[in-house]
């Protein structure tokens, strides 16, 4: 086994959280080594090609605070000139038997006005909701500014009662709060809760504060796609690390994390593409992987201690994605927004979302699950499909348990059956669209598990319940000194959540190292 030169920090995995942490540490003049087991970087943040079609693996959109905020990841990492954000037309549109086609525009005031005009019977309840949404948006924004602006911000939150309000809201679920505000009026729940599948499948378990905090960031801050797709963001982060003396290595699978006699990490052992083992040394190791995967890399004596911190948290949902290559723009068939959330006709109450989503857990019959359309052909994405194909994706909730026990033939047949069923449902809603479908691909929770290495194919880290996120606030620290979590499992999922997790891990690791040096440890 060869011994590599020492590094200041090592990152296990090149997902967006790990690359963010690496870039943040590199910005401090530290040499960082990122080890990736696959041939390509980015994890889910990648664009790949099947035949003539360039397919976005995961990114639909991210919020304006992440893209343009002075304390957001893009600005903090110095990537403002390295990525090109493209604004979407509106936040989203909703369709379904229970409600007319309703658009949610950008801007909290504009969204309030538009929805009140469309849902006249819900005006008073909507006023309550948007008043609360604006307060919470401002309070969470102030908390993010706390490190930059100091105690005066915290004092303002306390004296105004907004901090107490956040503590109260942190205990509520999305369904509990929706029911309190809207009662039996289901239409505003369907509209305001439409993006639930980007978080969870059960509004009775999903944290209301997390959902509303993210939802308001997209409404008020705007929603954006990166030109060139998520792969462009990954490439910018990789170049950022390499340009500051770091290295990002493919075909490098970490076999074990080295822990010394003081129970502190001192590096990792990894194999290269030829199977040769290498030892890389560093006082800081950041795990851009699931805690269960990291636990397997630790010495047997430390695994239980490490895993105990995470054992009571459930994994998040996974997702399926059907990618379609159309010979004509989706707008020709009536698709009228970049993001469209579609509810099945059989779904009558928002509380039944989990039940409606679970139909994907069996072979299709006469029902489809709730799903979201992302019409990439509507934007100047720069994805460069050949043959003038227009990318349209269908995404919805998936769980690995729904695919377990199927033999290869049955699984392949079910995947094709679901493509057929979903495209047929689209054709009913947008007549003629099916005739323009030239290419069809599907990724499921099995795909996610294989590519991301997550135990249940989860894509958002831990399930975002109130107890997970706010009874014990998330932290990047682990029970092993020098080992930090830098992924969706740190704070929450999605691009913003994973990047914030990376920043949190980098900040905590650097602060701990400065403190240790100051104290002579």
Kinemage of the C-alpha trace (Angstrom):
@kinemage 1
@onewidth
@group {chain A} dominant
@subgroup {mainchain}
@vectorlist {calphas} color= white
{ca unk a 1} P 0.000 0.000 0.000
{ca unk a 2} L 1.365 3.375 -1.029
{ca unk a 3} L 1.145 6.491 1.129
{ca unk a 4} L 0.014 9.674 -0.620
{ca unk a 5} L 1.200 13.168 0.345
{ca unk a 6} L -0.699 14.615 3.298
{ca unk a 7} L -3.715 16.845 2.810
{ca unk a 8} L -5.481 19.402 4.974
{ca unk a 9} L -8.843 17.720 4.412
{ca unk a 10} L -10.282 14.706 2.585
{ca unk a 11} L -13.844 14.481 1.254
{ca unk a 12} L -15.426 11.078 0.675
{ca unk a 13} L -17.717 11.429 -2.343
{ca unk a 14} L -18.143 14.172 -4.922
{ca unk a 15} L -21.855 14.853 -4.489
{ca unk a 16} L -22.923 18.462 -4.364
{ca unk a 17} L -22.598 18.645 -0.559
{ca unk a 18} L -19.095 17.192 -0.591
{ca unk a 19} L -17.911 19.451 -3.409
{ca unk a 20} L -19.377 22.479 -1.616
{ca unk a 21} L -17.482 21.583 1.558
{ca unk a 22} L -14.295 21.023 -0.449
{ca unk a 23} L -14.636 24.372 -2.216
{ca unk a 24} L -15.323 26.204 1.060
{ca unk a 25} L -12.235 24.710 2.705
{ca unk a 26} L -10.127 25.372 -0.400
{ca unk a 27} L -11.194 29.020 -0.170
{ca unk a 28} L -9.394 29.146 3.177
{ca unk a 29} L -6.107 28.208 1.534
{ca unk a 30} L -6.305 24.513 2.472
{ca unk a 31} L -5.416 21.608 0.193
{ca unk a 32} L -8.376 19.275 -0.231
{ca unk a 33} L -8.587 15.789 -1.735
{ca unk a 34} L -11.984 14.605 -3.005
{ca unk a 35} L -12.314 10.859 -3.626
{ca unk a 36} L -15.106 9.626 -5.921
{ca unk a 37} L -15.784 5.928 -6.567
{ca unk a 38} L -17.514 6.548 -9.918
{ca unk a 39} L -15.996 7.683 -13.203
{ca unk a 40} L -17.844 11.002 -13.083
{ca unk a 41} L -18.416 13.604 -10.387
{ca unk a 42} L -21.483 15.165 -8.823
{ca unk a 43} L -23.577 12.226 -7.634
{ca unk a 44} L -27.140 13.146 -8.619
{ca unk a 45} L -25.871 16.513 -9.857
{ca unk a 46} L -25.056 15.379 -13.363
{ca unk a 47} L -26.287 15.430 -16.943
{ca unk a 48} L -25.991 12.232 -18.965
{ca unk a 49} L -26.827 11.139 -22.487
{ca unk a 50} L -28.895 8.206 -23.705
{ca unk a 51} L -28.705 8.114 -27.457
{ca unk a 52} L -29.509 11.574 -28.809
{ca unk a 53} L -31.172 12.794 -25.586
{ca unk a 54} L -29.278 14.805 -22.957
{ca unk a 55} L -30.969 14.038 -19.636
{ca unk a 56} L -30.867 16.095 -16.453
{ca unk a 57} L -30.401 13.592 -13.627
{ca unk a 58} L -31.985 15.589 -10.832
{ca unk a 59} L -32.109 19.380 -10.935
{ca unk a 60} L -35.481 20.942 -11.682
{ca unk a 61} L -34.807 24.287 -10.073
{ca unk a 62} L -33.207 25.986 -7.103
{ca unk a 63} L -34.179 29.138 -5.216
{ca unk a 64} L -33.024 32.685 -5.700
{ca unk a 65} L -31.593 33.003 -2.193
{ca unk a 66} L -29.217 30.121 -2.957
{ca unk a 67} L -28.255 31.649 -6.297
{ca unk a 68} L -28.073 35.366 -5.423
{ca unk a 69} L -28.105 35.652 -1.624
{ca unk a 70} L -25.070 37.415 -0.167
{ca unk a 71} L -24.685 34.572 2.334
{ca unk a 72} L -25.871 31.905 -0.100
{ca unk a 73} L -23.594 29.089 -1.310
{ca unk a 74} L -22.927 30.543 -4.773
{ca unk a 75} L -21.748 33.903 -3.419
{ca unk a 76} L -19.870 32.431 -0.462
{ca unk a 77} L -17.945 30.043 -2.692
{ca unk a 78} L -17.141 32.718 -5.266
{ca unk a 79} L -19.013 30.973 -8.071
{ca unk a 80} L -21.087 33.946 -9.227
{ca unk a 81} L -19.188 34.189 -12.500
{ca unk a 82} L -18.834 30.418 -12.926
{ca unk a 83} L -22.503 29.453 -13.301
{ca unk a 84} L -25.305 31.027 -15.301
{ca unk a 85} L -28.726 30.914 -13.615
{ca unk a 86} L -31.793 30.900 -15.869
{ca unk a 87} L -35.045 32.146 -14.375
{ca unk a 88} L -38.196 30.101 -14.791
{ca unk a 89} L -41.434 31.692 -15.993
{ca unk a 90} L -43.430 31.193 -12.786
{ca unk a 91} L -42.853 29.102 -9.677
{ca unk a 92} L -45.338 26.398 -10.712
{ca unk a 93} L -48.752 25.484 -12.036
{ca unk a 94} L -51.196 22.946 -10.574
{ca unk a 95} L -53.708 20.772 -12.396
{ca unk a 96} L -56.184 18.100 -11.297
{ca unk a 97} L -59.840 17.106 -11.127
{ca unk a 98} L -60.247 18.784 -7.739
{ca unk a 99} L -59.059 22.193 -8.880
{ca unk a 100} L -58.863 24.448 -11.914
{ca unk a 101} L -55.492 25.175 -13.490
{ca unk a 102} L -53.836 27.568 -11.028
{ca unk a 103} L -50.510 29.374 -11.383
{ca unk a 104} L -48.265 30.385 -8.482
{ca unk a 105} L -46.127 33.348 -9.626
{ca unk a 106} L -42.930 34.603 -8.046
{ca unk a 107} L -43.174 37.143 -5.221
{ca unk a 108} L -45.136 36.517 -2.016
{ca unk a 109} L -47.395 39.527 -2.588
{ca unk a 110} L -47.967 38.598 -6.236
{ca unk a 111} L -48.695 34.980 -5.302
{ca unk a 112} L -51.132 36.070 -2.596
{ca unk a 113} L -52.949 38.375 -4.987
{ca unk a 114} L -53.113 35.766 -7.783
{ca unk a 115} L -54.399 32.967 -5.548
{ca unk a 116} L -56.921 35.205 -3.765
{ca unk a 117} L -58.242 36.243 -7.174
{ca unk a 118} L -58.566 32.603 -8.281
{ca unk a 119} L -59.833 31.120 -4.995
{ca unk a 120} L -62.285 33.769 -3.857
{ca unk a 121} L -63.874 31.564 -1.186
{ca unk a 122} L -60.481 31.109 0.463
{ca unk a 123} L -59.524 34.800 0.661
{ca unk a 124} L -59.540 35.138 4.446
{ca unk a 125} L -57.621 31.910 5.031
{ca unk a 126} L -55.105 32.846 2.332
{ca unk a 127} L -54.553 36.177 4.069
{ca unk a 128} L -53.714 34.280 7.282
{ca unk a 129} L -51.386 31.920 5.429
{ca unk a 130} L -49.431 34.585 3.538
{ca unk a 131} L -49.126 36.815 6.584
{ca unk a 132} L -47.559 33.901 8.442
{ca unk a 133} L -45.440 32.937 5.419
{ca unk a 134} L -43.913 36.426 5.177
{ca unk a 135} L -43.077 36.517 8.889
{ca unk a 136} L -41.452 33.087 8.827
{ca unk a 137} L -39.530 33.887 5.647
{ca unk a 138} L -38.105 37.018 7.278
{ca unk a 139} L -37.348 35.248 10.561
{ca unk a 140} L -35.472 32.415 8.869
{ca unk a 141} L -33.619 34.931 6.708
{ca unk a 142} L -32.604 36.829 9.842
{ca unk a 143} L -31.316 33.611 11.422
{ca unk a 144} L -29.137 33.007 8.362
{ca unk a 145} L -27.744 36.523 8.768
{ca unk a 146} L -26.977 35.975 12.454
{ca unk a 147} L -23.288 35.148 11.999
{ca unk a 148} L -22.743 38.192 9.779
{ca unk a 149} L -24.799 40.785 11.635
{ca unk a 150} L -24.300 39.696 15.224
{ca unk a 151} L -26.389 39.787 18.432
{ca unk a 152} L -28.632 42.634 17.272
{ca unk a 153} L -30.423 40.254 14.910
{ca unk a 154} L -31.038 37.715 17.672
{ca unk a 155} L -32.269 40.445 20.005
{ca unk a 156} L -34.726 41.599 17.364
{ca unk a 157} L -36.050 38.075 16.894
{ca unk a 158} L -36.534 37.643 20.639
{ca unk a 159} L -38.111 41.043 21.335
{ca unk a 160} L -40.499 40.775 18.388
{ca unk a 161} L -41.677 37.321 19.453
{ca unk a 162} L -40.659 35.861 16.099
{ca unk a 163} L -38.170 33.435 17.646
{ca unk a 164} L -40.923 32.062 19.895
{ca unk a 165} L -43.151 31.749 16.829
{ca unk a 166} L -40.479 29.681 15.077
{ca unk a 167} L -40.250 27.365 18.075
{ca unk a 168} L -44.014 26.824 18.011
{ca unk a 169} L -44.112 26.225 14.275
{ca unk a 170} L -41.196 23.799 14.519
{ca unk a 171} L -43.463 21.278 16.244
{ca unk a 172} L -46.178 21.327 13.592
{ca unk a 173} L -46.607 19.197 10.511
{ca unk a 174} L -47.723 20.500 7.145
{ca unk a 175} L -51.129 18.851 7.407
{ca unk a 176} L -51.741 20.063 10.967
{ca unk a 177} L -51.125 23.676 9.988
{ca unk a 178} L -52.997 23.458 6.687
{ca unk a 179} L -56.020 22.025 8.494
{ca unk a 180} L -55.855 24.781 11.123
{ca unk a 181} L -55.771 27.505 8.475
{ca unk a 182} L -58.008 26.090 5.720
{ca unk a 183} L -60.259 23.604 7.513
{ca unk a 184} L -62.183 21.494 4.967
{ca unk a 185} L -61.278 23.780 2.073
{ca unk a 186} L -59.087 21.405 0.055
{ca unk a 187} L -58.233 23.507 -2.998
{ca unk a 188} L -55.704 25.841 -1.311
{ca unk a 189} L -54.071 22.815 0.330
{ca unk a 190} L -53.655 21.188 -3.084
{ca unk a 191} L -52.213 24.374 -4.567
{ca unk a 192} L -49.928 25.474 -1.733
{ca unk a 193} L -48.826 21.931 -0.937
{ca unk a 194} L -48.165 20.866 -4.535
{ca unk a 195} L -44.330 20.618 -4.227
{ca unk a 196} L -44.612 18.127 -1.323
{ca unk a 197} L -42.932 15.363 -3.333
{ca unk a 198} L -39.714 17.388 -3.250
{ca unk a 199} L -39.737 16.719 0.515
{ca unk a 200} L -41.846 13.713 1.508
{ca unk a 201} L -45.041 11.842 0.657
{ca unk a 202} L -47.013 12.350 3.869
{ca unk a 203} L -48.186 15.839 4.915
{ca unk a 204} L -49.036 14.459 8.367
{ca unk a 205} L -45.321 13.785 8.970
{ca unk a 206} L -43.586 16.555 7.029
{ca unk a 207} L -42.216 19.517 9.006
{ca unk a 208} L -44.350 22.577 8.298
{ca unk a 209} L -41.549 24.983 9.153
{ca unk a 210} L -39.103 23.315 6.776
{ca unk a 211} L -41.663 23.156 3.984
{ca unk a 212} L -42.783 26.744 4.384
{ca unk a 213} L -39.229 27.989 4.784
{ca unk a 214} L -38.187 26.434 1.474
{ca unk a 215} L -41.466 27.239 -0.316
{ca unk a 216} L -41.195 30.938 0.526
{ca unk a 217} L -37.563 31.056 -0.670
{ca unk a 218} L -38.712 29.912 -4.108
{ca unk a 219} L -41.694 32.239 -4.194
{ca unk a 220} L -39.975 35.373 -2.912
{ca unk a 221} L -36.473 34.712 -4.231
{ca unk a 222} L -37.490 33.209 -7.561
{ca unk a 223} L -36.686 29.808 -9.073
{ca unk a 224} L -33.738 29.110 -11.337
{ca unk a 225} L -32.073 26.439 -13.429
{ca unk a 226} L -28.354 26.451 -14.202
{ca unk a 227} L -27.447 26.683 -17.881
{ca unk a 228} L -25.819 23.402 -18.794
{ca unk a 229} L -27.740 21.687 -16.008
{ca unk a 230} L -26.612 20.397 -12.657
{ca unk a 231} L -23.482 19.096 -14.378
{ca unk a 232} L -22.401 22.705 -14.971
{ca unk a 233} L -22.615 23.397 -11.226
{ca unk a 234} L -20.606 20.247 -10.510
{ca unk a 235} L -17.962 21.228 -13.074
{ca unk a 236} L -17.672 24.718 -11.571
{ca unk a 237} L -17.128 23.273 -8.084
{ca unk a 238} L -14.551 20.748 -9.317
{ca unk a 239} L -12.616 23.472 -11.152
{ca unk a 240} L -12.804 25.680 -8.058
{ca unk a 241} L -11.201 22.999 -5.873
{ca unk a 242} L -8.559 22.088 -8.445
{ca unk a 243} L -7.713 25.716 -9.078
{ca unk a 244} L -6.806 26.148 -5.405
{ca unk a 245} L -4.385 23.254 -5.172
{ca unk a 246} L -6.895 20.505 -4.461
{ca unk a 247} L -7.569 17.258 -6.314
{ca unk a 248} L -10.790 15.519 -7.333
{ca unk a 249} L -10.110 11.884 -8.203
{ca unk a 250} L -12.470 9.455 -9.987
{ca unk a 251} L -12.318 5.657 -9.558
{ca unk a 252} L -11.191 6.149 -5.951
{ca unk a 253} L -13.271 4.078 -3.544
{ca unk a 254} L -12.685 4.640 0.159
{ca unk a 255} L -12.329 1.314 1.930
{ca unk a 256} L -11.756 2.544 5.469
{ca unk a 257} L -11.416 5.658 7.579
{ca unk a 258} L -8.274 5.615 9.708
{ca unk a 259} L -8.888 6.435 13.390
{ca unk a 260} L -5.912 6.835 15.737
{ca unk a 261} L -5.543 5.904 19.400
{ca unk a 262} L -7.082 9.229 20.491
{ca unk a 263} L -10.248 8.336 18.546
{ca unk a 264} L -9.524 11.067 16.001
{ca unk a 265} L -9.467 10.566 12.240
{ca unk a 266} L -6.057 10.682 10.588
{ca unk a 267} L -6.961 9.844 6.991
{ca unk a 268} L -8.472 7.192 4.744
{ca unk a 269} L -7.465 4.104 2.791
{ca unk a 270} L -8.810 3.924 -0.741
{ca unk a 271} L -8.397 1.829 -3.879
{ca unk a 272} L -7.796 3.151 -7.376
{ca unk a 273} L -9.087 1.824 -10.717
{ca unk a 274} L -6.429 -0.923 -10.719
{ca unk a 275} L -7.363 -2.062 -7.229
{ca unk a 276} L -4.166 -0.684 -5.683
{ca unk a 277} L -4.586 0.536 -2.105
{ca unk a 278} L -3.453 4.001 -1.060
{ca unk a 279} L -3.392 5.773 2.286
{ca unk a 280} L -4.167 9.492 2.251
{ca unk a 281} L -3.623 11.385 5.487
{ca unk a 282} L -5.498 14.433 6.809
{ca unk a 283} L -6.764 15.668 10.189
{ca unk a 284} L -10.201 16.396 8.682
{ca unk a 285} L -12.419 13.910 6.833
{ca unk a 286} L -15.813 14.926 5.479
{ca unk a 287} L -18.346 12.275 4.545
{ca unk a 288} L -20.475 13.038 1.508
{ca unk a 289} L -22.255 9.716 1.870
{ca unk a 290} L -25.024 8.165 3.913
{ca unk a 291} L -24.179 7.664 7.598
{ca unk a 292} L -24.657 3.906 7.159
{ca unk a 293} L -22.039 3.871 4.383
{ca unk a 294} L -19.638 5.934 6.496
{ca unk a 295} L -20.163 3.612 9.464
{ca unk a 296} L -19.008 0.655 7.366
{ca unk a 297} L -15.737 2.490 6.670
{ca unk a 298} L -14.963 2.989 10.361
{ca unk a 299} L -13.059 0.554 12.586
{ca unk a 300} L -15.393 -1.945 14.245
{ca unk a 301} L -14.861 -0.408 17.667
{ca unk a 302} L -16.168 3.013 16.620
{ca unk a 303} L -19.081 2.020 14.364
{ca unk a 304} L -21.660 1.684 17.124
{ca unk a 305} L -20.722 5.016 18.670
{ca unk a 306} L -20.955 6.739 15.283
{ca unk a 307} L -24.197 5.066 14.174
{ca unk a 308} L -26.074 5.700 17.424
{ca unk a 309} L -26.474 9.397 16.580
{ca unk a 310} L -28.472 8.535 13.443
{ca unk a 311} L -30.258 5.286 14.204
{ca unk a 312} L -33.593 6.868 15.146
{ca unk a 313} L -33.948 8.853 11.918
{ca unk a 314} L -35.923 7.459 8.964
{ca unk a 315} L -34.597 7.723 5.429
{ca unk a 316} L -36.316 10.166 3.107
{ca unk a 317} L -38.370 9.164 0.119
{ca unk a 318} L -36.815 8.284 -3.201
{ca unk a 319} L -38.032 9.441 -6.608
{ca unk a 320} L -38.799 8.026 -10.020
{ca unk a 321} L -38.112 10.056 -13.137
{ca unk a 322} L -39.374 9.362 -16.647
{ca unk a 323} L -37.379 11.354 -19.204
{ca unk a 324} L -39.054 11.918 -22.564
{ca unk a 325} L -37.500 13.144 -25.787
{ca unk a 326} L -40.182 14.964 -27.802
{ca unk a 327} L -39.963 15.774 -31.496
{ca unk a 328} L -42.011 18.918 -30.877
{ca unk a 329} L -42.047 21.400 -27.990
{ca unk a 330} L -44.371 20.440 -25.136
{ca unk a 331} L -45.973 23.873 -25.477
{ca unk a 332} L -47.493 22.691 -28.772
{ca unk a 333} L -49.722 20.391 -26.727
{ca unk a 334} L -50.727 22.847 -24.004
{ca unk a 335} L -47.961 22.492 -21.409
{ca unk a 336} L -47.965 26.066 -20.158
{ca unk a 337} L -45.356 26.242 -17.369
{ca unk a 338} L -41.852 25.021 -16.693
{ca unk a 339} L -43.043 23.177 -13.546
{ca unk a 340} L -46.523 21.653 -13.466
{ca unk a 341} L -47.808 19.589 -10.531
{ca unk a 342} L -50.511 17.135 -11.573
{ca unk a 343} L -52.867 15.377 -9.171
{ca unk a 344} L -54.657 12.153 -10.145
{ca unk a 345} L -58.388 12.485 -10.658
{ca unk a 346} L -59.032 9.945 -7.885
{ca unk a 347} L -57.362 12.113 -5.207
{ca unk a 348} L -59.969 14.143 -3.341
{ca unk a 349} L -58.154 15.240 -0.180
{ca unk a 350} L -54.627 16.544 0.293
{ca unk a 351} L -54.260 14.316 3.377
{ca unk a 352} L -54.405 11.316 1.034
{ca unk a 353} L -51.176 12.198 -0.788
{ca unk a 354} L -49.221 9.238 0.605
{ca unk a 355} L -51.993 6.831 -0.407
{ca unk a 356} L -52.143 8.334 -3.887
{ca unk a 357} L -48.353 8.164 -4.316
{ca unk a 358} L -48.268 4.521 -3.204
{ca unk a 359} L -50.019 3.312 -6.365
{ca unk a 360} L -46.562 3.438 -7.947
{ca unk a 361} L -45.683 0.559 -5.612
{ca unk a 362} L -47.488 -1.965 -7.800
{ca unk a 363} L -48.130 -2.594 -11.476
{ca unk a 364} L -50.299 0.170 -12.992
{ca unk a 365} L -54.053 -0.320 -13.157
{ca unk a 366} L -56.445 2.578 -13.737
{ca unk a 367} L -54.691 5.134 -11.514
{ca unk a 368} L -51.469 7.125 -11.681
{ca unk a 369} L -49.675 8.776 -8.744
{ca unk a 370} L -49.289 12.536 -8.318
{ca unk a 371} L -46.400 13.751 -10.471
{ca unk a 372} L -44.585 16.863 -11.618
{ca unk a 373} L -43.675 17.843 -15.153
{ca unk a 374} L -40.476 19.756 -15.820
{ca unk a 375} L -40.462 21.160 -19.345
{ca unk a 376} L -36.768 21.715 -19.980
{ca unk a 377} L -37.563 22.553 -23.583
{ca unk a 378} L -39.106 25.780 -22.302
{ca unk a 379} L -35.728 27.128 -21.152
{ca unk a 380} L -32.426 27.815 -22.896
{ca unk a 381} L -30.881 24.997 -20.843
{ca unk a 382} L -27.822 24.371 -22.995
{ca unk a 383} L -28.307 20.599 -22.601
{ca unk a 384} L -27.660 20.080 -26.341
{ca unk a 385} L -29.786 17.073 -27.277
{ca unk a 386} L -29.151 15.843 -30.814
{ca unk a 387} L -31.912 15.621 -33.400
{ca unk a 388} L -33.758 18.649 -31.948
{ca unk a 389} L -35.349 16.575 -29.185
{ca unk a 390} L -37.079 18.486 -26.386
{ca unk a 391} L -36.605 17.144 -22.845
{ca unk a 392} L -39.720 16.696 -20.702
{ca unk a 393} L -39.501 14.840 -17.382
{ca unk a 394} L -42.132 13.220 -15.167
{ca unk a 395} L -41.128 12.840 -11.519
{ca unk a 396} L -42.886 11.406 -8.489
{ca unk a 397} L -42.427 9.608 -5.187
{ca unk a 398} L -40.780 6.191 -5.134
{ca unk a 399} L -39.620 3.799 -2.423
{ca unk a 400} L -37.119 0.977 -2.729
{ca unk a 401} L -39.454 -1.368 -0.844
{ca unk a 402} L -41.878 -1.162 -3.762
{ca unk a 403} L -39.348 -2.915 -6.024
{ca unk a 404} L -37.894 -5.504 -3.668
{ca unk a 405} L -38.579 -9.156 -4.485
{ca unk a 406} L -39.093 -8.583 -8.213
{ca unk a 407} L -37.028 -10.649 -10.592
{ca unk a 408} L -35.251 -8.853 -13.423
{ca unk a 409} L -37.873 -9.692 -16.057
{ca unk a 410} L -40.794 -8.536 -13.891
{ca unk a 411} L -39.014 -5.350 -12.878
{ca unk a 412} L -38.154 -4.471 -16.474
{ca unk a 413} L -41.758 -5.088 -17.533
{ca unk a 414} L -43.144 -2.955 -14.684
{ca unk a 415} L -40.832 -0.080 -15.536
{ca unk a 416} L -42.087 -0.080 -19.118
{ca unk a 417} L -45.703 -0.397 -17.967
{ca unk a 418} L -45.329 2.695 -15.818
{ca unk a 419} L -43.810 4.663 -18.670
{ca unk a 420} L -46.805 3.641 -20.809
{ca unk a 421} L -49.309 4.579 -18.081
{ca unk a 422} L -47.781 7.968 -17.327
{ca unk a 423} L -47.390 8.942 -20.979
{ca unk a 424} L -51.008 7.871 -21.595
{ca unk a 425} L -52.148 10.050 -18.685
{ca unk a 426} L -50.190 12.966 -20.120
{ca unk a 427} L -51.850 12.437 -23.476
{ca unk a 428} L -55.301 12.691 -21.860
{ca unk a 429} L -54.352 16.012 -20.288
{ca unk a 430} L -52.350 17.302 -23.266
{ca unk a 431} L -53.914 15.677 -26.346
{ca unk a 432} L -51.465 14.616 -29.010
{ca unk a 433} L -48.365 14.725 -26.815
{ca unk a 434} L -47.892 10.961 -26.933
{ca unk a 435} L -47.425 11.081 -30.703
{ca unk a 436} L -44.352 13.315 -30.240
{ca unk a 437} L -42.538 10.950 -27.855
{ca unk a 438} L -39.485 9.586 -29.630
{ca unk a 439} L -37.384 8.505 -26.656
{ca unk a 440} L -38.353 7.221 -23.187
{ca unk a 441} L -36.156 6.477 -20.182
{ca unk a 442} L -36.973 5.736 -16.535
{ca unk a 443} L -34.926 5.913 -13.337
{ca unk a 444} L -36.346 4.503 -10.100
{ca unk a 445} L -35.325 4.123 -6.468
{ca unk a 446} L -33.200 1.154 -7.532
{ca unk a 447} L -31.298 3.485 -9.850
{ca unk a 448} L -30.842 5.950 -7.010
{ca unk a 449} L -29.525 3.294 -4.647
{ca unk a 450} L -27.019 2.045 -7.215
{ca unk a 451} L -25.793 5.503 -8.203
{ca unk a 452} L -25.927 7.330 -4.859
{ca unk a 453} L -25.137 4.380 -2.607
{ca unk a 454} L -27.970 5.237 -0.208
{ca unk a 455} L -29.496 2.247 1.646
{ca unk a 456} L -33.104 2.862 0.593
{ca unk a 457} L -32.397 4.841 -2.554
{ca unk a 458} L -33.264 7.973 -0.582
{ca unk a 459} L -32.504 11.268 -2.276
{ca unk a 460} L -33.148 13.804 0.501
{ca unk a 461} L -31.134 12.375 3.370
{ca unk a 462} L -33.220 11.837 6.493
{ca unk a 463} L -36.994 12.172 6.525
{ca unk a 464} L -37.771 15.839 7.320
{ca unk a 465} L -40.070 15.383 10.314
{ca unk a 466} L -40.394 18.023 13.039
{ca unk a 467} L -38.480 15.845 15.518
{ca unk a 468} L -35.617 15.318 13.066
{ca unk a 469} L -35.102 18.952 12.145
{ca unk a 470} L -35.949 21.074 15.117
{ca unk a 471} L -36.292 19.115 18.362
{ca unk a 472} L -32.589 18.288 17.912
{ca unk a 473} L -31.185 20.790 15.400
{ca unk a 474} L -29.117 19.155 12.650
{ca unk a 475} L -25.366 19.330 12.968
{ca unk a 476} L -22.394 18.390 10.806
{ca unk a 477} L -20.506 17.026 13.810
{ca unk a 478} L -20.211 13.289 14.387
{ca unk a 479} L -19.099 11.419 17.532
{ca unk a 480} L -15.695 10.801 15.897
{ca unk a 481} L -13.279 13.717 16.286
{ca unk a 482} L -12.318 15.187 12.908
{ca unk a 483} L -15.101 13.406 10.997
{ca unk a 484} L -17.898 15.614 9.629
{ca unk a 485} L -21.081 15.004 7.654
{ca unk a 486} L -21.356 17.115 4.473
{ca unk a 487} L -24.419 16.024 2.540
{ca unk a 488} L -28.217 16.061 2.453
{ca unk a 489} L -28.076 14.131 5.746
{ca unk a 490} L -26.560 17.170 7.483
{ca unk a 491} L -29.509 19.577 7.197
{ca unk a 492} L -32.005 18.599 4.518
{ca unk a 493} L -32.243 17.494 0.923
{ca unk a 494} L -32.361 19.254 -2.394
{ca unk a 495} L -29.597 21.349 -3.913
{ca unk a 496} L -29.944 24.164 -1.390
{ca unk a 497} L -30.040 21.753 1.552
{ca unk a 498} L -27.038 19.720 0.384
{ca unk a 499} L -24.970 22.844 -0.305
{ca unk a 500} L -25.905 24.332 3.072
{ca unk a 501} L -24.863 21.024 4.640
{ca unk a 502} L -21.509 21.297 2.906
{ca unk a 503} L -21.005 24.862 4.123
{ca unk a 504} L -22.019 23.887 7.653
{ca unk a 505} L -19.511 21.026 7.663
{ca unk a 506} L -16.677 23.186 6.309
{ca unk a 507} L -17.362 25.986 8.803
{ca unk a 508} L -17.581 23.588 11.745
{ca unk a 509} L -14.436 21.679 10.751
{ca unk a 510} L -12.372 24.841 10.318
{ca unk a 511} L -13.637 26.342 13.572
{ca unk a 512} L -12.847 23.149 15.469
{ca unk a 513} L -9.360 23.000 13.981
{ca unk a 514} L -8.639 26.639 14.914
{ca unk a 515} L -9.836 25.974 18.454
{ca unk a 516} L -7.695 22.839 18.748
{ca unk a 517} L -4.601 24.689 17.515
{ca unk a 518} L -5.294 27.577 19.892
{ca unk a 519} L -5.566 25.179 22.829
{ca unk a 520} L -2.487 23.237 21.752
{ca unk a 521} L -4.366 19.992 21.172
